[in-house]
Amino acid sequence: MPKYEYRCTQCDHTFDVYQTFSDSALSECPECGGALRKVFGSLGVTFQGSGFYRNDSRQSAQSNSSSGSESSGSKSGASSGSSSSD
């Protein structure tokens, strides 16, 4: 069951309540009767690894295509060189 944090807009009283997803949100402060607001806290997110940027895929695509043309050029040069030496 999730825990929700509420804060009163009038007296700033803050408290936590365990509620199911089907329960309706609380609307009245138990201390002063004022209006309540849900408090949304930040989550602890950790990004690991080197990351992925917009230009990462472009660099790998360019390096693959350039290395592929170099390797095919080397192969054709090697086969033409071996045929001329025979």
N, C-alpha and C positions, 0 to 999 in steps of 0.2 A: 504494500500500500504506500503510495507516494506521500511525502511530507511537504506541505505548503507553508510558506511564510507569509503572514499578513501584517500590515501596518495601518494604524488608524490615521486618517488624514487630519484629525483634529487634535488628538492628544499625543500622537507619535508612539503609542503603545505598540510594541512588536511581539508577536507570538507565533508559534508553530502549531500546525494542526495536521494530523494524519487523516487523509480522506481518500475514498475510492474515486475512480474516474467518473462514476455515475453520480456522485454527490454534487450538489450545486455549491457554488462558491459562497463563502460567508460574506455578509454585507453589513453587519452591525458589530461595532466594537463592544466586547464584553465589559470594558472598564467605564466608558463614557457614553456609549450608544451612538458614536459617530460612524461615519462611512469608512469602510475598509478597502484597502487596495492590496492585491497580491504583489509580493516582492519577488522579482526574478533576479536571482544571483548569477554570477558568472560561473562558468564551468572551467574546470582545469583541463585544458586540452594541450597535449604535447605532440608536436610534429617531429617525427624522427626521420633520419635519412638525409640524403643530399638535396632532396626536393625536386620538383619538376617545374620548369619554367616554360614560357611560350616558345623561346628559341631553342630549347633542348631538342625537340623533335626535328627542327630544321637543321641543326648542326649534325645530328646523327644521320639524317637523310643525305645531306651533302657529302659527308665523309664516306658514307657507304657507296654512293654513286661514283665519287671520285676515285676511291680505292678499287672499286669494281672495274672502272675503265682502265686504271693503271695496271691492274693485274691481268686484264684481258689483253692489253697492249704488250705486256711483258711476255705473255704466252705466245702471242703471234710473232713477236720479235724473236723469241727463242726458237720457235719452230722454223721460221724463215732462216735463222742463222744456222740451225742444224741441217736444214736441207741444202744450204749453199756449201757447207763444209763436206757433205757427202759426195 
